Amino acid sequence: MRRRWPRLALILALLIALAIGLWLAATQPAPVARPLPAARLELARQQGRQLAQQLLSAPALLHGGAAAVPIEIAAGAPIGGYFGWRTRRASAPGRIEVVAIALAAGERRLVLAGLETVTITPRLRAQISAAGSDLGAPLLPLASHTHSGPGGLGESWLESLFLGASDRRLVQQLAEATVAAARAAIADLQPVQLLDGSAQAAELVVNRSAPGQPIDATVDVVALLGGQGLLGRLVAFGAHPTLVGVRDRIDGDYPARLRSALAGRGDSAPTLFSTAATGSVSGVRPTGQDAAQAMGKRLAAIVDGELALTARENALPLACARVELAMPEPRFPLSTTRVLRRWLSRRLAPPAIGVDVVRIGPVLMLAVPGELSAEVTPTLRQQYARAGLHLVIVSHNGQYAGYFMPAERYLQPGPEAALEIYGPDTADLFVGLLQGIQVGLQIASAEK
């Protein structure tokens, strides 16, 4: 027995040395947090100006329709939203809702669809596109970002760590329900007037990356008013839907409570909720109250009573476009000090990500495939407002690309650090893209 100890010690030392060697071979020190290079920022601006050309269309009488379709989720279904080596599964049957808003102006059509999931994966988006190939309108799916919604949406092992084990039948079920809602919304198309507005709800959110620092607490509403009243609305708000305490049940979190609270106020219009700029933002948990319920009720009061909406002209331009935004080389973080080497990071993240832009008259909606920092969006909103445009940020539109944060937040302790996939100051890419779109639209307007 005594002779074995030296051998075991030697084997253990070799294993430790091998692990250290593999760690050093696979990782490198995290890059220094420097501002985005001017050339890359200018490229984003150029892409924005080019994108603006695709958003130009002649005003036409706006038509709209909305529909909501419930989805029954079976017990045992995977739940997505939190990192885990083992898949969380629903201990009981659950129910979520998909809301679709159809828009038409002249020959142009578009459907927005909101699902109560943590994100929209490429797999789910492709399945929705295939199921709705005969709709005659592009369909843009958006997620409420609830961390207690149905999972199993991805294909890769990395996606399964956050979304649970792959479940093709569940993906198909979500896709079919989404297309069913889209069909019903299209069937409901009728002349409408666009109403839009925003309000501040600073008491509902906190900056979890830099406590006490500014944050975007905007509640955006885009609504459709028909001849018989409100047909439907989109609500965008940037607090993470992580307020429910139970993690073994399907739950829409506070966005679902928002809809219930609106219904309790006699407002039955389908409400599509999409998370907005969520980087750095957590919802406030009031002492002694159900946090999700309190958030939903407060938002309902803002949306249905306190928020003033502006009525737009009946004839408006409608357009949608998509751009593959060139990204910095990925640097997948493993800790606050080390990232995967470039050759490994490239296998986990693409060199470009898809960004969708929707224009409904003066409303410009940017659909981000990840989580944009809410520290940079207030300035962008102000710039757009001065140009007579209402900027609405929505997230999780078909590919998850992590957090897009300012350089000073790069790999700082906190939830964002582990998912800043593309390195420091990626928030500026979206700043540049939106600045380019704004300039492009202003140039086009001046030329008229």
Secondary structure, 3 states (H helix, E strand, C coil): CCCHHHHHHHHHHHHHHHHHHHHHHHEEECCCCCCCCHHHHHHHHHHHHHHHHHCCCCCEEEEEEEEEEEEEECCCCEEECCCCCCCEECCCCEEEEEEEEEEEECCEEEEEEEECCCCCCHHHHHHHHHHCCCCCCCEEEEECCCCCEECCCCCCHHHHHHHCCCCHHHHHHHHHHHHHHHHHHHHCCEECEEEEEEEECHHHEEECCCCCCCCCCEEEEEEEEECCEEEEEEEEECCECCCCCCCCCCCCHHHHHHHHHHHHCCCCCCEEEEECCCECEEECCCCCCCHHHHHHHHHHHHHHHHCCCEECCCEECEEEEEEEEECCCCCCECCCCEEECHHHHHHHCCCEEEEEEEEECCEEEEEECCEEECCCHHHHHHHHHHCCCEEEEEECCCCCCCEECCHHHCCCCCCCHHHCCCCCCCHHHHHHHHHHHHHHHHHHHHHC
